[in-house]
Amino acid sequence: KESPIDNKSLNNSNKAAKPDRGFHEFPNALVDYLVASSERKKEEENLTNFLDSVL
C-alpha cells in the first residue's frame, strides 16, 4: 500500500511553508523530517565537494 505522501508533494509543502505562515500548519514530525532531510543533503554535498577537491 503506497503512502499518500510522495516526495513531490513533500517538496511542494516545503516550498509553501514560509516562516511567516507559521509551521504550526504542519505536523511537527513532518517538519523534523524535512529539516533532517535537508541537513543530510547538505552534509552529503559537503562530503562530495571535499572528496572532489582531494582527489
C-alpha distance matrix in Angstrom:
0.0 3.8 6.6 9.1 11.8 12.5 15.8 17.7 17.4 18.2 21.3 22.3 22.1 24.2 26.8 27.0 27.6 31.3 33.1 35.4 32.5 31.6 28.5 28.5 26.3 23.4 22.0 24.0 21.1 19.9 23.5 24.0 21.0 22.5 25.9 25.1 23.2 26.3 28.7 27.1 27.3 31.0 31.7 30.3 32.5 35.5 35.1 34.8 37.9 39.7 39.1 40.1 43.3 44.2 43.6
3.8 0.0 3.8 6.3 8.5 8.8 12.1 13.9 13.7 14.6 17.6 18.6 18.7 20.7 23.2 23.6 24.3 28.0 30.0 32.3 29.6 28.9 25.8 26.1 23.8 20.9 19.9 21.9 19.1 17.3 20.8 21.5 18.4 19.4 23.0 22.4 20.3 23.2 25.8 24.3 24.3 27.9 28.9 27.5 29.4 32.5 32.4 32.0 34.9 36.9 36.5 37.3 40.5 41.5 41.0
6.6 3.8 0.0 3.8 5.3 6.8 10.2 12.3 11.3 11.7 15.1 16.1 15.6 17.6 20.3 20.6 21.0 24.7 26.5 28.8 26.1 25.2 22.1 22.4 20.2 17.2 16.1 18.2 15.5 13.7 17.2 18.1 15.2 16.3 19.9 19.6 17.7 20.6 23.2 22.1 22.3 25.8 26.9 25.9 27.8 30.8 30.9 30.8 33.6 35.6 35.5 36.4 39.4 40.5 40.4
9.1 6.3 3.8 0.0 3.8 6.3 10.0 10.9 9.2 10.5 13.8 13.9 13.5 16.1 18.4 18.2 19.0 22.7 24.8 26.8 23.8 23.3 20.6 20.8 18.1 15.6 15.2 17.8 15.8 13.5 16.8 18.5 15.9 16.3 20.1 20.5 18.6 21.0 23.9 23.4 23.2 26.5 28.1 27.3 28.8 31.8 32.4 32.2 34.6 36.9 37.0 37.7 40.6 42.0 42.0
11.8 8.5 5.3 3.8 0.0 3.8 6.8 8.2 6.3 6.8 10.3 10.9 10.3 12.5 15.1 15.3 15.9 19.6 21.6 23.9 21.2 20.7 17.8 18.5 16.0 13.2 13.1 15.3 13.4 10.5 13.6 15.3 12.6 12.7 16.5 17.0 15.1 17.2 20.3 19.9 19.7 22.9 24.6 24.0 25.3 28.3 29.1 29.0 31.2 33.5 33.9 34.5 37.3 38.8 38.9
12.5 8.8 6.8 6.3 3.8 0.0 3.8 5.5 5.6 6.4 8.8 10.2 10.8 12.5 14.6 15.6 16.6 20.2 22.5 25.0 22.6 22.4 19.6 20.9 18.5 15.6 15.9 17.6 15.5 12.4 14.9 16.4 13.2 12.7 16.4 16.7 14.1 16.0 19.3 18.5 17.7 21.1 22.9 21.8 22.9 26.2 26.8 26.3 28.6 31.1 31.3 31.7 34.6 36.2 36.1
15.8 12.1 10.2 10.0 6.8 3.8 0.0 3.8 5.5 4.9 6.1 8.6 9.8 10.4 12.4 14.2 15.2 18.4 20.8 23.6 21.7 21.5 18.7 20.7 18.6 15.7 16.3 17.4 15.4 12.1 13.8 15.1 11.8 10.5 14.1 14.4 11.3 12.8 16.2 15.5 14.3 17.6 19.6 18.5 19.4 22.6 23.5 22.9 25.0 27.6 27.9 28.2 31.0 32.8 32.8
17.7 13.9 12.3 10.9 8.2 5.5 3.8 0.0 3.8 5.4 5.2 6.3 8.7 9.9 10.8 12.4 14.3 17.4 20.3 22.6 20.7 21.1 18.9 21.0 18.5 16.2 17.5 19.1 17.7 14.0 15.4 17.3 14.5 12.5 15.9 17.0 13.9 14.5 18.3 18.0 16.3 19.2 21.7 20.5 20.8 24.2 25.4 24.5 26.3 29.2 29.6 29.5 32.2 34.3 34.2
17.4 13.7 11.3 9.2 6.3 5.6 5.5 3.8 0.0 3.8 5.4 4.9 6.1 8.5 9.8 10.4 12.1 15.5 18.3 20.4 18.0 18.4 16.3 17.9 15.2 13.0 14.6 16.6 15.6 11.9 13.5 16.0 13.6 11.8 15.4 17.0 14.5 15.3 19.0 19.2 18.0 20.7 23.3 22.6 23.1 26.2 27.6 27.1 28.8 31.5 32.2 32.3 34.8 36.9 37.1
18.2 14.6 11.7 10.5 6.8 6.4 4.9 5.4 3.8 0.0 3.8 5.4 5.1 6.1 8.7 9.9 10.5 13.9 16.2 18.9 16.8 16.6 14.0 16.0 13.9 11.1 12.3 13.7 12.6 8.8 10.1 12.3 10.0 8.0 11.6 13.2 10.9 11.9 15.4 15.8 15.0 17.6 20.0 19.8 20.4 23.3 24.8 24.7 26.3 28.9 29.7 30.1 32.5 34.5 35.0
21.3 17.6 15.1 13.8 10.3 8.8 6.1 5.2 5.4 3.8 0.0 3.8 5.4 5.0 6.3 8.6 9.9 12.8 15.5 18.1 16.6 16.9 14.8 17.5 15.5 13.2 15.0 16.0 15.2 11.5 11.6 13.9 11.7 8.8 11.7 13.6 11.0 10.7 14.5 15.2 13.6 15.8 18.7 18.4 18.4 21.4 23.2 22.7 24.0 26.8 27.9 27.9 30.2 32.4 32.9
22.3 18.6 16.1 13.9 10.9 10.2 8.6 6.3 4.9 5.4 3.8 0.0 3.8 5.3 5.2 6.2 8.6 11.5 14.7 16.7 14.8 15.7 14.3 16.7 14.1 12.7 15.2 16.8 16.6 12.9 13.0 15.9 14.3 11.4 14.2 16.6 14.4 14.0 17.7 18.8 17.1 19.1 22.2 22.0 21.7 24.6 26.7 26.2 27.2 30.1 31.3 31.1 33.3 35.7 36.2
22.1 18.7 15.6 13.5 10.3 10.8 9.8 8.7 6.1 5.1 5.4 3.8 0.0 3.8 5.5 5.1 6.1 9.6 12.3 14.4 12.1 12.6 10.7 12.9 10.5 8.9 11.5 13.3 13.5 9.9 9.9 13.2 12.2 9.6 12.4 15.1 13.7 13.6 17.0 18.4 17.5 19.3 22.2 22.6 22.7 25.3 27.3 27.3 28.4 31.0 32.4 32.6 34.6 36.9 37.7
24.2 20.7 17.6 16.1 12.5 12.5 10.4 9.9 8.5 6.1 5.0 5.3 3.8 0.0 3.8 5.5 5.2 8.1 10.5 13.3 12.0 12.1 10.1 13.2 11.6 9.8 12.2 12.9 13.2 9.7 8.5 11.5 10.7 7.4 9.5 12.5 11.2 10.4 13.7 15.5 14.6 15.9 19.0 19.6 19.6 21.9 24.2 24.4 25.2 27.8 29.4 29.6 31.4 33.7 34.7
26.8 23.2 20.3 18.4 15.1 14.6 12.4 10.8 9.8 8.7 6.3 5.2 5.5 3.8 0.0 3.8 5.5 7.2 10.5 12.6 11.7 12.8 12.0 15.2 13.4 12.5 15.5 16.3 16.9 13.5 12.1 15.0 14.4 10.9 12.4 15.6 14.0 12.4 15.8 17.8 16.2 17.1 20.5 21.1 20.3 22.7 25.3 25.1 25.6 28.4 30.1 29.9 31.5 34.2 35.2
27.0 23.6 20.6 18.2 15.3 15.6 14.2 12.4 10.4 9.9 8.6 6.2 5.1 5.5 3.8 0.0 3.8 5.9 9.4 10.7 8.9 10.6 10.3 13.0 10.8 10.8 14.2 15.7 16.9 13.6 12.3 15.8 15.7 12.6 14.3 17.7 16.6 15.4 18.6 20.7 19.5 20.5 23.8 24.5 24.0 26.2 28.8 28.8 29.3 32.0 33.8 33.6 35.2 37.9 38.9
27.6 24.3 21.0 19.0 15.9 16.6 15.2 14.3 12.1 10.5 9.9 8.6 6.1 5.2 5.5 3.8 0.0 3.8 6.4 8.4 6.8 7.4 6.8 9.9 8.5 8.4 11.8 12.6 14.4 11.5 9.5 13.0 13.7 10.8 11.9 15.5 15.2 14.1 16.8 19.3 18.7 19.4 22.5 23.7 23.5 25.3 27.9 28.4 28.9 31.3 33.3 33.5 34.9 37.3 38.7
31.3 28.0 24.7 22.7 19.6 20.2 18.4 17.4 15.5 13.9 12.8 11.5 9.6 8.1 7.2 5.9 3.8 0.0 3.8 5.5 5.5 6.9 7.8 11.1 10.6 11.2 14.6 14.9 17.1 14.6 12.0 15.1 16.3 13.3 13.5 17.2 17.3 15.5 17.7 20.7 20.0 20.0 23.2 24.8 24.1 25.5 28.5 29.1 29.1 31.4 33.8 33.8 34.8 37.5 39.1
33.1 30.0 26.5 24.8 21.6 22.5 20.8 20.3 18.3 16.2 15.5 14.7 12.3 10.5 10.5 9.4 6.4 3.8 0.0 3.8 5.4 5.1 6.5 9.8 10.6 11.4 14.3 13.9 16.5 14.9 11.7 14.4 16.4 13.9 13.2 16.9 17.8 16.0 17.5 20.9 20.7 20.3 23.2 25.3 24.8 25.8 28.8 29.9 29.7 31.7 34.3 34.6 35.4 37.8 39.7
35.4 32.3 28.8 26.8 23.9 25.0 23.6 22.6 20.4 18.9 18.1 16.7 14.4 13.3 12.6 10.7 8.4 5.5 3.8 0.0 3.8 5.3 8.4 10.7 11.2 13.1 16.3 16.4 19.4 17.8 14.9 17.8 19.8 17.4 16.9 20.7 21.5 19.8 21.3 24.7 24.4 24.0 26.9 29.0 28.4 29.3 32.4 33.4 33.1 35.1 37.8 38.0 38.6 41.2 43.1
32.5 29.6 26.1 23.8 21.2 22.6 21.7 20.7 18.0 16.8 16.6 14.8 12.1 12.0 11.7 8.9 6.8 5.5 5.4 3.8 0.0 3.8 6.8 8.4 8.0 10.4 13.9 14.7 17.7 15.9 13.6 17.0 18.7 16.6 16.9 20.6 21.1 19.9 21.9 24.9 24.7 24.8 27.8 29.6 29.2 30.5 33.4 34.2 34.3 36.5 38.8 39.1 40.1 42.6 44.3
31.6 28.9 25.2 23.3 20.7 22.4 21.5 21.1 18.4 16.6 16.9 15.7 12.6 12.1 12.8 10.6 7.4 6.9 5.1 5.3 3.8 0.0 3.8 5.3 6.5 8.5 11.4 11.6 14.9 13.7 11.2 14.3 16.6 14.9 14.9 18.4 19.6 18.7 20.3 23.3 23.6 23.8 26.4 28.4 28.4 29.6 32.2 33.4 33.7 35.6 38.0 38.6 39.5 41.8 43.6
28.5 25.8 22.1 20.6 17.8 19.6 18.7 18.9 16.3 14.0 14.8 14.3 10.7 10.1 12.0 10.3 6.8 7.8 6.5 8.4 6.8 3.8 0.0 3.8 5.2 5.5 8.0 8.0 11.2 10.0 7.6 10.7 12.9 11.7 11.9 15.2 16.4 16.1 17.7 20.4 21.1 21.6 23.9 25.9 26.3 27.5 29.9 31.2 31.8 33.6 35.7 36.6 37.7 39.8 41.5
28.5 26.1 22.4 20.8 18.5 20.9 20.7 21.0 17.9 16.0 17.5 16.7 12.9 13.2 15.2 13.0 9.9 11.1 9.8 10.7 8.4 5.3 3.8 0.0 3.8 5.3 7.0 7.7 11.2 10.9 9.5 12.3 14.7 14.2 14.7 17.6 19.0 19.2 20.6 23.2 24.1 24.9 27.0 28.9 29.6 30.8 33.0 34.4 35.2 36.8 39.0 40.0 41.2 43.1 44.8
26.3 23.8 20.2 18.1 16.0 18.5 18.6 18.5 15.2 13.9 15.5 14.1 10.5 11.6 13.4 10.8 8.5 10.6 10.6 11.2 8.0 6.5 5.2 3.8 0.0 3.8 6.8 9.1 11.9 10.6 9.9 13.3 14.9 14.1 15.4 18.4 19.1 19.4 21.4 23.7 24.2 25.3 27.7 29.2 29.8 31.4 33.6 34.6 35.5 37.4 39.3 40.1 41.6 43.6 45.0
23.4 20.9 17.2 15.6 13.2 15.6 15.7 16.2 13.0 11.1 13.2 12.7 8.9 9.8 12.5 10.8 8.4 11.2 11.4 13.1 10.4 8.5 5.5 5.3 3.8 0.0 3.8 6.3 8.4 6.8 6.7 10.1 11.2 10.8 12.5 15.1 15.8 16.5 18.6 20.5 21.2 22.7 24.8 26.1 27.0 28.8 30.7 31.7 32.9 34.8 36.5 37.4 39.0 40.9 42.2
22.0 19.9 16.1 15.2 13.1 15.9 16.3 17.5 14.6 12.3 15.0 15.2 11.5 12.2 15.5 14.2 11.8 14.6 14.3 16.3 13.9 11.4 8.0 7.0 6.8 3.8 0.0 3.8 5.5 5.4 6.5 8.8 10.0 11.0 12.6 14.4 15.5 17.0 18.6 20.1 21.4 23.1 24.7 26.0 27.5 29.1 30.6 31.9 33.4 35.0 36.5 37.8 39.5 41.0 42.3
24.0 21.9 18.2 17.8 15.3 17.6 17.4 19.1 16.6 13.7 16.0 16.8 13.3 12.9 16.3 15.7 12.6 14.9 13.9 16.4 14.7 11.6 8.0 7.7 9.1 6.3 3.8 0.0 3.8 5.4 5.1 6.1 8.5 9.9 10.5 12.1 14.0 15.4 16.3 18.1 19.9 21.2 22.4 24.2 25.8 27.0 28.5 30.1 31.6 32.8 34.5 36.0 37.5 38.9 40.4
21.1 19.1 15.5 15.8 13.4 15.5 15.4 17.7 15.6 12.6 15.2 16.6 13.5 13.2 16.9 16.9 14.4 17.1 16.5 19.4 17.7 14.9 11.2 11.2 11.9 8.4 5.5 3.8 0.0 3.8 5.5 5.0 6.1 8.7 9.9 10.4 12.0 14.3 15.2 16.2 18.2 20.0 20.9 22.3 24.2 25.6 26.7 28.3 30.1 31.3 32.6 34.3 36.1 37.2 38.5
19.9 17.3 13.7 13.5 10.5 12.4 12.1 14.0 11.9 8.8 11.5 12.9 9.9 9.7 13.5 13.6 11.5 14.6 14.9 17.8 15.9 13.7 10.0 10.9 10.6 6.8 5.4 5.4 3.8 0.0 3.8 5.4 5.0 6.2 8.6 9.8 10.3 12.3 14.1 15.2 16.4 18.5 19.9 20.9 22.5 24.4 25.6 26.8 28.6 30.2 31.4 32.8 34.7 36.1 37.2
23.5 20.8 17.2 16.8 13.6 14.9 13.8 15.4 13.5 10.1 11.6 13.0 9.9 8.5 12.1 12.3 9.5 12.0 11.7 14.9 13.6 11.2 7.6 9.5 9.9 6.7 6.5 5.1 5.5 3.8 0.0 3.8 5.4 5.1 6.1 8.5 9.7 10.7 12.2 14.1 15.3 16.7 18.4 20.0 21.2 22.7 24.4 25.8 27.1 28.6 30.3 31.6 33.1 34.7 36.2
24.0 21.5 18.1 18.5 15.3 16.4 15.1 17.3 16.0 12.3 13.9 15.9 13.2 11.5 15.0 15.8 13.0 15.1 14.4 17.8 17.0 14.3 10.7 12.3 13.3 10.1 8.8 6.1 5.0 5.4 3.8 0.0 3.8 5.5 5.2 6.0 8.4 10.0 10.5 12.1 14.1 15.4 16.4 18.2 20.0 21.0 22.4 24.2 25.7 26.8 28.5 30.1 31.6 32.9 34.4
21.0 18.4 15.2 15.9 12.6 13.2 11.8 14.5 13.6 10.0 11.7 14.3 12.2 10.7 14.4 15.7 13.7 16.3 16.4 19.8 18.7 16.6 12.9 14.7 14.9 11.2 10.0 8.5 6.1 5.0 5.4 3.8 0.0 3.8 5.5 5.2 5.9 8.6 9.8 10.4 12.1 14.3 15.3 16.3 18.3 19.9 20.9 22.3 24.2 25.6 26.8 28.3 30.2 31.5 32.6
22.5 19.4 16.3 16.3 12.7 12.7 10.5 12.5 11.8 8.0 8.8 11.4 9.6 7.4 10.9 12.6 10.8 13.3 13.9 17.4 16.6 14.9 11.7 14.2 14.1 10.8 11.0 9.9 8.7 6.2 5.1 5.5 3.8 0.0 3.8 5.5 5.0 6.2 8.6 9.9 10.5 12.4 14.3 15.3 16.5 18.4 20.0 21.0 22.5 24.3 25.8 26.9 28.7 30.3 31.5
25.9 23.0 19.9 20.1 16.5 16.4 14.1 15.9 15.4 11.6 11.7 14.2 12.4 9.5 12.4 14.3 11.9 13.5 13.2 16.9 16.9 14.9 11.9 14.7 15.4 12.5 12.6 10.5 9.9 8.6 6.1 5.2 5.5 3.8 0.0 3.8 5.4 5.3 6.1 8.6 9.9 10.7 12.4 14.3 15.4 16.6 18.4 20.0 21.1 22.6 24.4 25.7 27.1 28.7 30.3
25.1 22.4 19.6 20.5 17.0 16.7 14.4 17.0 17.0 13.2 13.6 16.6 15.1 12.5 15.6 17.7 15.5 17.2 16.9 20.7 20.6 18.4 15.2 17.6 18.4 15.1 14.4 12.1 10.4 9.8 8.5 6.0 5.2 5.5 3.8 0.0 3.8 5.5 5.1 6.1 8.6 9.9 10.5 12.3 14.2 15.3 16.4 18.3 19.9 20.9 22.5 24.2 25.7 26.9 28.4
23.2 20.3 17.7 18.6 15.1 14.1 11.3 13.9 14.5 10.9 11.0 14.4 13.7 11.2 14.0 16.6 15.2 17.3 17.8 21.5 21.1 19.6 16.4 19.0 19.1 15.8 15.5 14.0 12.0 10.3 9.7 8.4 5.9 5.0 5.4 3.8 0.0 3.8 5.5 5.2 6.2 8.8 10.0 10.6 12.4 14.4 15.4 16.5 18.4 20.0 21.1 22.5 24.5 25.8 26.9
26.3 23.2 20.6 21.0 17.2 16.0 12.8 14.5 15.3 11.9 10.7 14.0 13.6 10.4 12.4 15.4 14.1 15.5 16.0 19.8 19.9 18.7 16.1 19.2 19.4 16.5 17.0 15.4 14.3 12.3 10.7 10.0 8.6 6.2 5.3 5.5 3.8 0.0 3.8 5.4 5.0 6.3 8.7 9.9 10.5 12.4 14.3 15.3 16.5 18.3 20.0 20.9 22.6 24.4 25.7
28.7 25.8 23.2 23.9 20.3 19.3 16.2 18.3 19.0 15.4 14.5 17.7 17.0 13.7 15.8 18.6 16.8 17.7 17.5 21.3 21.9 20.3 17.7 20.6 21.4 18.6 18.6 16.3 15.2 14.1 12.2 10.5 9.8 8.6 6.1 5.1 5.5 3.8 0.0 3.8 5.4 5.2 6.3 8.7 9.9 10.6 12.4 14.3 15.4 16.5 18.5 20.0 21.2 22.7 24.4
27.1 24.3 22.1 23.4 19.9 18.5 15.5 18.0 19.2 15.8 15.2 18.8 18.4 15.5 17.8 20.7 19.3 20.7 20.9 24.7 24.9 23.3 20.4 23.2 23.7 20.5 20.1 18.1 16.2 15.2 14.1 12.1 10.4 9.9 8.6 6.1 5.2 5.4 3.8 0.0 3.8 5.4 5.1 6.2 8.6 9.8 10.5 12.3 14.2 15.2 16.5 18.2 20.0 21.1 22.4
27.3 24.3 22.3 23.2 19.7 17.7 14.3 16.3 18.0 15.0 13.6 17.1 17.5 14.6 16.2 19.5 18.7 20.0 20.7 24.4 24.7 23.6 21.1 24.1 24.2 21.2 21.4 19.9 18.2 16.4 15.3 14.1 12.1 10.5 9.9 8.6 6.2 5.0 5.4 3.8 0.0 3.8 5.4 5.1 6.2 8.6 9.9 10.5 12.3 14.1 15.3 16.4 18.4 20.0 21.0
31.0 27.9 25.8 26.5 22.9 21.1 17.6 19.2 20.7 17.6 15.8 19.1 19.3 15.9 17.1 20.5 19.4 20.0 20.3 24.0 24.8 23.8 21.6 24.9 25.3 22.7 23.1 21.2 20.0 18.5 16.7 15.4 14.3 12.4 10.7 9.9 8.8 6.3 5.2 5.4 3.8 0.0 3.8 5.4 5.1 6.1 8.6 9.8 10.5 12.1 14.2 15.2 16.5 18.3 19.9
31.7 28.9 26.9 28.1 24.6 22.9 19.6 21.7 23.3 20.0 18.7 22.2 22.2 19.0 20.5 23.8 22.5 23.2 23.2 26.9 27.8 26.4 23.9 27.0 27.7 24.8 24.7 22.4 20.9 19.9 18.4 16.4 15.3 14.3 12.4 10.5 10.0 8.7 6.3 5.1 5.4 3.8 0.0 3.8 5.4 5.1 6.1 8.6 9.8 10.4 12.2 14.1 15.3 16.4 18.2
30.3 27.5 25.9 27.3 24.0 21.8 18.5 20.5 22.6 19.8 18.4 22.0 22.6 19.6 21.1 24.5 23.7 24.8 25.3 29.0 29.6 28.4 25.9 28.9 29.2 26.1 26.0 24.2 22.3 20.9 20.0 18.2 16.3 15.3 14.3 12.3 10.6 9.9 8.7 6.2 5.1 5.4 3.8 0.0 3.8 5.4 5.1 6.1 8.6 9.8 10.5 12.1 14.2 15.3 16.3
32.5 29.4 27.8 28.8 25.3 22.9 19.4 20.8 23.1 20.4 18.4 21.7 22.7 19.6 20.3 24.0 23.5 24.1 24.8 28.4 29.2 28.4 26.3 29.6 29.8 27.0 27.5 25.8 24.2 22.5 21.2 20.0 18.3 16.5 15.4 14.2 12.4 10.5 9.9 8.6 6.2 5.1 5.4 3.8 0.0 3.8 5.4 5.1 6.1 8.5 9.9 10.4 12.2 14.2 15.3
35.5 32.5 30.8 31.8 28.3 26.2 22.6 24.2 26.2 23.3 21.4 24.6 25.3 21.9 22.7 26.2 25.3 25.5 25.8 29.3 30.5 29.6 27.5 30.8 31.4 28.8 29.1 27.0 25.6 24.4 22.7 21.0 19.9 18.4 16.6 15.3 14.4 12.4 10.6 9.8 8.6 6.1 5.1 5.4 3.8 0.0 3.8 5.5 5.1 6.1 8.6 9.8 10.6 12.3 14.2
35.1 32.4 30.9 32.4 29.1 26.8 23.5 25.4 27.6 24.8 23.2 26.7 27.3 24.2 25.3 28.8 27.9 28.5 28.8 32.4 33.4 32.2 29.9 33.0 33.6 30.7 30.6 28.5 26.7 25.6 24.4 22.4 20.9 20.0 18.4 16.4 15.4 14.3 12.4 10.5 9.9 8.6 6.1 5.1 5.4 3.8 0.0 3.8 5.5 5.0 6.1 8.5 9.9 10.5 12.1
34.8 32.0 30.8 32.2 29.0 26.3 22.9 24.5 27.1 24.7 22.7 26.2 27.3 24.4 25.1 28.8 28.4 29.1 29.9 33.4 34.2 33.4 31.2 34.4 34.6 31.7 31.9 30.1 28.3 26.8 25.8 24.2 22.3 21.0 20.0 18.3 16.5 15.3 14.3 12.3 10.5 9.8 8.6 6.1 5.1 5.5 3.8 0.0 3.8 5.4 5.1 6.1 8.6 9.9 10.5
37.9 34.9 33.6 34.6 31.2 28.6 25.0 26.3 28.8 26.3 24.0 27.2 28.4 25.2 25.6 29.3 28.9 29.1 29.7 33.1 34.3 33.7 31.8 35.2 35.5 32.9 33.4 31.6 30.1 28.6 27.1 25.7 24.2 22.5 21.1 19.9 18.4 16.5 15.4 14.2 12.3 10.5 9.8 8.6 6.1 5.1 5.5 3.8 0.0 3.8 5.5 5.0 6.2 8.7 10.1
39.7 36.9 35.6 36.9 33.5 31.1 27.6 29.2 31.5 28.9 26.8 30.1 31.0 27.8 28.4 32.0 31.3 31.4 31.7 35.1 36.5 35.6 33.6 36.8 37.4 34.8 35.0 32.8 31.3 30.2 28.6 26.8 25.6 24.3 22.6 20.9 20.0 18.3 16.5 15.2 14.1 12.1 10.4 9.8 8.5 6.1 5.0 5.4 3.8 0.0 3.8 5.4 5.2 6.3 8.7
39.1 36.5 35.5 37.0 33.9 31.3 27.9 29.6 32.2 29.7 27.9 31.3 32.4 29.4 30.1 33.8 33.3 33.8 34.3 37.8 38.8 38.0 35.7 39.0 39.3 36.5 36.5 34.5 32.6 31.4 30.3 28.5 26.8 25.8 24.4 22.5 21.1 20.0 18.5 16.5 15.3 14.2 12.2 10.5 9.9 8.6 6.1 5.1 5.5 3.8 0.0 3.8 5.4 5.1 6.0
40.1 37.3 36.4 37.7 34.5 31.7 28.2 29.5 32.3 30.1 27.9 31.1 32.6 29.6 29.9 33.6 33.5 33.8 34.6 38.0 39.1 38.6 36.6 40.0 40.1 37.4 37.8 36.0 34.3 32.8 31.6 30.1 28.3 26.9 25.7 24.2 22.5 20.9 20.0 18.2 16.4 15.2 14.1 12.1 10.4 9.8 8.5 6.1 5.0 5.4 3.8 0.0 3.8 5.5 5.4
43.3 40.5 39.4 40.6 37.3 34.6 31.0 32.2 34.8 32.5 30.2 33.3 34.6 31.4 31.5 35.2 34.9 34.8 35.4 38.6 40.1 39.5 37.7 41.2 41.6 39.0 39.5 37.5 36.1 34.7 33.1 31.6 30.2 28.7 27.1 25.7 24.5 22.6 21.2 20.0 18.4 16.5 15.3 14.2 12.2 10.6 9.9 8.6 6.2 5.2 5.4 3.8 0.0 3.8 5.8
44.2 41.5 40.5 42.0 38.8 36.2 32.8 34.3 36.9 34.5 32.4 35.7 36.9 33.7 34.2 37.9 37.3 37.5 37.8 41.2 42.6 41.8 39.8 43.1 43.6 40.9 41.0 38.9 37.2 36.1 34.7 32.9 31.5 30.3 28.7 26.9 25.8 24.4 22.7 21.1 20.0 18.3 16.4 15.3 14.2 12.3 10.5 9.9 8.7 6.3 5.1 5.5 3.8 0.0 3.8
43.6 41.0 40.4 42.0 38.9 36.1 32.8 34.2 37.1 35.0 32.9 36.2 37.7 34.7 35.2 38.9 38.7 39.1 39.7 43.1 44.3 43.6 41.5 44.8 45.0 42.2 42.3 40.4 38.5 37.2 36.2 34.4 32.6 31.5 30.3 28.4 26.9 25.7 24.4 22.4 21.0 19.9 18.2 16.3 15.3 14.2 12.1 10.5 10.1 8.7 6.0 5.4 5.8 3.8 0.0
